Amino acid sequence: MNMKKDRVNIAVAKEVTEVLANTAEELGMTQYALANQILAVGLDLIRQGYSVAQIKEIAQFYKVMTELESVPVPGRVLDRMIVEMYKENPDAVTRAWCDAGKMLAAYIKAVFGDLEKAVELAPYVARVVPARRFEVKAKDGEFTMDTIGVGYSLESVQITAKAVQCLLEELNYEVEEIITAPGILRVKAVKK
């Protein structure tokens, strides 16, 4: 089979061809091989129902999760661990989750600049957190979080609330309201 007969030329913007050429060179690949791989993966994801925008956001979310060294743990296992640890030392668990909130705030500042830009990932986060509802909004200095199904126990919800509170405070928001119940977390805050 002649490879040249199997090739088809397509038109793309000049800027794209320059990036493709540079990236292929950096990876030690031909432009043909790199373009084929990118198109094959992209088209497969689109056929699975993802839009181009979603593919980009999922890649961004994956980057965030790996940079934060997140480890996937089944929700019920995590909840049980929290309850057992909370029985032994509630202050230590609360501090650990507050520290996690502060760490996430520092990451948001460094990578996104502000909370409003980071919240753009919320729809994609909602797909991977074990919650039936996960709505987060940050606009014009106001923050709201409305979740149902986040945590099975009151302890789990309360420490998640603490993490969110510490995150918001680190980002110069004042928490006006926190509502917790088993599986329910609602938070309202305003920028200071």
C-alpha positions as CSV (number, residue, x, y, z in Angstrom):
1,M,0.0,0.0,0.0
2,N,1.4,3.4,-1.0
3,M,1.2,5.9,1.9
4,K,1.1,8.9,-0.4
5,K,-2.1,7.6,-2.0
6,D,-3.7,7.2,1.4
7,R,-3.1,10.9,2.3
8,V,-5.6,13.7,1.8
9,N,-4.8,17.3,2.1
10,I,-7.0,19.5,4.4
11,A,-6.9,23.2,4.9
12,V,-6.3,24.7,8.4
13,A,-5.3,28.2,9.6
14,K,-1.7,29.2,9.3
15,E,-1.3,29.6,13.0
16,V,-2.5,26.0,13.6
17,T,0.0,24.6,11.1
18,E,2.8,26.5,12.8
19,V,1.8,25.1,16.2
20,L,1.5,21.6,14.7
21,A,4.9,21.8,13.1
22,N,6.6,23.0,16.3
23,T,4.8,20.5,18.5
24,A,5.6,17.6,16.1
25,E,9.2,18.6,16.1
26,E,9.3,18.8,19.9
27,L,7.7,15.3,20.1
28,G,10.0,13.8,17.5
29,M,7.0,13.0,15.2
30,T,6.0,13.9,11.7
31,Q,3.2,16.4,11.3
32,Y,1.2,13.7,9.5
33,A,1.5,11.3,12.5
34,L,0.6,14.0,15.1
35,A,-2.3,15.3,13.1
36,N,-3.6,11.8,12.6
37,Q,-3.5,11.0,16.3
38,I,-5.1,14.3,17.3
39,L,-7.9,14.0,14.8
40,A,-8.5,10.3,15.6
41,V,-8.8,11.0,19.3
42,G,-10.8,14.2,18.9
43,L,-13.3,12.6,16.4
44,D,-13.7,9.5,18.7
45,L,-14.6,11.8,21.6
46,I,-17.0,13.8,19.5
47,R,-18.7,10.6,18.3
48,Q,-19.1,9.7,22.0
49,G,-21.1,12.9,22.4
50,Y,-18.6,15.4,23.7
51,S,-18.4,18.8,22.2
52,V,-15.0,20.4,21.3
53,A,-15.5,22.8,24.2
54,Q,-16.2,19.9,26.6
55,I,-13.1,18.1,25.5
56,K,-10.9,21.1,26.2
57,E,-12.6,21.6,29.7
58,I,-12.2,17.9,30.5
59,A,-8.5,18.1,29.7
60,Q,-8.2,21.2,31.9
61,F,-10.1,19.4,34.7
62,Y,-7.8,16.4,34.4
63,K,-4.8,18.8,34.6
64,V,-6.1,20.4,37.8
65,M,-6.8,17.0,39.4
66,T,-3.4,15.7,38.7
67,E,-1.7,18.9,39.8
68,L,-3.6,18.7,43.1
69,E,-2.6,15.0,43.4
70,S,-6.3,14.0,43.7
71,V,-6.9,10.3,44.4
72,P,-10.3,8.8,43.3
73,V,-11.9,7.1,46.3
74,P,-15.5,5.7,46.3
75,G,-17.8,8.2,48.1
76,R,-19.1,5.7,50.6
77,V,-15.5,4.7,51.6
78,L,-14.4,8.3,52.1
79,D,-17.5,9.1,54.1
80,R,-17.0,6.1,56.4
81,M,-13.3,7.1,56.9
82,I,-14.4,10.6,57.8
83,V,-17.0,9.5,60.3
84,E,-14.5,7.1,62.0
85,M,-11.8,9.7,62.1
86,Y,-14.2,12.4,63.3
87,K,-15.1,10.2,66.2
88,E,-11.5,10.0,67.3
89,N,-10.4,13.6,66.7
90,P,-12.9,16.0,65.2
91,D,-10.5,19.0,65.5
92,A,-7.8,17.2,63.5
93,V,-10.2,16.3,60.7
94,T,-11.6,19.8,60.6
95,R,-8.2,21.3,60.4
96,A,-7.1,18.9,57.6
97,W,-10.1,19.8,55.5
98,C,-9.7,23.5,56.2
99,D,-6.1,23.2,55.0
100,A,-7.3,21.4,51.9
101,G,-9.6,24.3,51.2
102,K,-6.7,26.8,51.7
103,M,-4.5,24.7,49.4
104,L,-7.2,24.8,46.7
105,A,-7.6,28.5,47.1
106,A,-3.9,29.0,46.6
107,Y,-4.1,26.8,43.4
108,I,-7.1,28.9,42.2
109,K,-5.1,32.1,42.7
110,A,-2.1,30.7,40.9
111,V,-3.8,29.0,37.9
112,F,-7.1,30.8,37.4
113,G,-6.4,34.2,39.0
114,D,-9.8,34.3,40.7
115,L,-12.8,32.2,41.8
116,E,-15.1,33.3,39.0
117,K,-12.7,31.9,36.3
118,A,-12.2,28.6,38.3
119,V,-16.0,28.1,38.7
120,E,-16.2,27.7,35.0
121,L,-15.1,24.1,35.6
122,A,-18.0,23.4,37.9
123,P,-20.2,21.7,35.3
124,Y,-17.4,19.2,34.6
125,V,-16.6,18.7,38.3
126,A,-20.3,18.0,38.8
127,R,-20.0,14.9,36.6
128,V,-17.3,13.3,38.8
129,V,-18.4,14.2,42.3
130,P,-20.8,11.8,43.9
131,A,-23.6,14.4,44.2
132,R,-27.1,14.4,42.7
133,R,-26.9,18.2,42.4
134,F,-23.7,20.3,42.3
135,E,-24.3,23.9,41.4
136,V,-21.7,26.5,42.0
137,K,-21.8,30.1,40.9
138,A,-19.4,33.0,41.3
139,K,-20.3,36.2,39.6
140,D,-20.1,39.9,40.5
141,G,-18.6,39.2,43.9
142,E,-21.3,36.8,44.9
143,F,-20.7,33.0,45.5
144,T,-23.3,30.3,45.9
145,M,-23.0,26.6,46.2
146,D,-26.0,24.3,46.3
147,T,-25.3,20.6,46.6
148,I,-27.4,17.6,47.3
149,G,-25.9,14.2,47.8
150,V,-22.5,15.5,48.8
151,G,-21.5,13.2,51.7
152,Y,-23.7,10.6,53.3
153,S,-23.2,11.6,56.9
154,L,-23.5,14.9,58.7
155,E,-19.8,14.8,59.6
156,S,-18.8,14.5,56.0
157,V,-21.0,17.4,55.0
158,Q,-19.8,19.6,57.9
159,I,-16.1,19.1,57.1
160,T,-16.8,19.8,53.4
161,A,-18.5,23.0,54.5
162,K,-15.4,23.8,56.5
163,A,-13.2,23.3,53.5
164,V,-15.4,25.5,51.4
165,Q,-15.5,28.2,54.1
166,C,-11.6,28.2,54.4
167,L,-11.3,28.3,50.6
168,L,-13.6,31.3,50.4
169,E,-12.0,33.1,53.3
170,E,-8.6,32.6,51.6
171,L,-10.0,34.2,48.5
172,N,-11.3,37.2,50.4
173,Y,-15.0,36.2,50.5
174,E,-17.1,36.6,53.6
175,V,-19.4,33.6,54.3
176,E,-22.9,34.8,54.9
177,E,-24.7,31.4,55.2
178,I,-23.9,27.8,55.5
179,I,-26.6,25.2,55.7
180,T,-25.7,21.5,56.4
181,A,-27.7,18.4,56.8
182,P,-26.8,14.8,55.8
183,G,-26.2,15.0,52.1
184,I,-27.0,18.7,51.8
185,L,-24.6,21.7,51.7
186,R,-25.6,25.2,50.8
187,V,-23.2,28.1,51.0
188,K,-23.6,31.8,50.3
189,A,-20.7,34.3,50.4
190,V,-19.8,37.8,49.1
191,K,-16.5,39.3,48.2
192,K,-15.0,41.5,50.9
